[in-house]
Amino acid sequence: MKNKHLTMVFRDVNNYRSWVKKQVRTSFSVPVKTAGSNLAFAYVNITKLEAGEMRIHNNELIHVEIRKLRFSAGSKVFLEPMTEQAYAQQLEALKCL
C-alpha cells in the first residue's frame, strides 16, 4: 500500500468479508463507548475472525480506515459500523473543514 492512510466503505457483507480474508499483517480495532472517561469511545483490538463476523443490517455500512504502520510492513485497520445517515453527516462535516 503506497498511501499511508486509506478510507473505504462497505455496504454489503459479502464484499466486506472477502476483503477481511485477504488481509495479511493487519490488526483490527473497533470503537467501544466508554463511561466515566474524557473520551467518548476507545478503540479495542479484535481478531481477524471477529472482524469477519461483523454484520451489516439495512441502512448500515462498515466504515474502514487503514493506516500503514511506521516501522513494519503491516497495517492497522479501524472498523466502525454506522448508519447511512451517520455516514452522510460525517461526510458533510468533513466538507466544512
Secondary structure, 3 states (H helix, E strand, C coil): CCCCEEEEEECCHHHHHHHHHHCCCEEEEEEEECCCCCCCEEEEEECHHHHHCCCCCCCEEEEEEEEECCCCCCEEEEEEEEEHHHHHHHHHHHHHC
